[in-house]
Amino acid sequence: MGNRLEFDEIRSTQDEAIRRVREGAGAGLTVVARRQQRGRGRLEHTWSSPLGGLYLSMAVPEPKLESSLVPVAIGALLSEALGERYGLDTLVKWPNDVLVRTPGRPLRKLAGILVDRVPLPGVGSVLVVGIGVNAATVRPELPAPLSERVAILSELAGRTVEPAEVEPLATGAIAEVLRLLDSPEGRRTLWERCRAALYGVGRPVRVDGRDAGVIRDLAEDGALLVGRGAEIETIRSGEVEVEGTP
């Protein structure tokens, strides 16, 4: 899908891809790094990026319809791909975290997705999709508070899983989401797959630090539907904490 740039070390694949898109690279660019100095996640959270993880950002055309579904949809399809390939029980915490469930352990984060919209005058908008997967990350290199809250694919698989092995699963999830969003039938199928992957339905949730009720469902545009009694609130952004997640 266009140019692929690989770096040993970079500040952020996401920031580099956005910069190059603004300078004319356009859709089709992929930026991959072995290590990030200042990897970032949603809401400007940092993403610890030692050697062994997959750190990838891809620029793609913005879908004409339901582009707000993209983050959770990529999460759902990446969750499916990782689960099927490595025999894992995976879920998606809205809107962009892939979690893994293992016996006797709390849910842990395996991967994350970040989507930035980049308007280009006279061209339209490009989405820069960032994906991070803890593939062969060395646990001692993670910050102490984070180390126990993340899952590492190599540990789960019982063998070394290099980032290059995971990259096609990540790019394939992006491509499949774009394909499905291109038709009404595809969008409906994609939404149903997102709903099936969604973690926390029926669980209490906090949004930006306030008790918001319990998760009820996922809207067709990717918004989280949270209920308290008969009232339903539509959550489109914010810090979401689901009971029982890292």
Secondary structure, 3 states (H helix, E strand, C coil): CCCEEEEEEECCHHHHHHHHHHHHHCCCCEEEEEEECCCECHHHCECCCCCCCEEEEEEEECCCCCHHHHHHHHHHHHHHHHHHHHCCEEEEECCCEEEEECCCCCCEEEEEEEEEEEEECCCEEEEEEEEEECCCCCHHHCCHHHHCCECCHHHHHCCCCCHHHHHHHHHHHHHHHHHHCCCHHHHHHHHHHHHHHECCECCEEEECCEEEEEEEEECCCCCEEEEECCEEEEECCCCEEECCCC
